[in-house]
Amino acid sequence: MAETYCYVDSENGHHVVDPSEDALFDLIGELNDSDNTFVVIQPDEDDPVRFASVAVLDEGGYEIVRRDNTRRGHEVDTDTSIGRIANDLIMWVAGRDFPGRPPRQSSAF
């Protein structure tokens, strides 16, 4: 059985383990301004030190929050492109270390 590194939860109860970019795209696309207003991505840990969230804005578009206490990072952005948001979040998750995940390999030119 593969180890879980992170998951995404939506306000309406959807839960996806180790989400793909396509899964994030679908979950963000399902957001609305009444009963499913946000999704949260975080490590599968008891007390996560990082998370990202996407929330629907009243005026249209989305607010994206990325918080990483290990790097003292806190970013807040807005965007209207679900594809761009999903891609950025997958890249953000990929750039984080998770206990038990094999170290990232880098290639030198």
Order of alpha helices (4+ residues) and beta strands (2+ residues): beta-beta-alpha-beta-beta-beta-beta-alpha
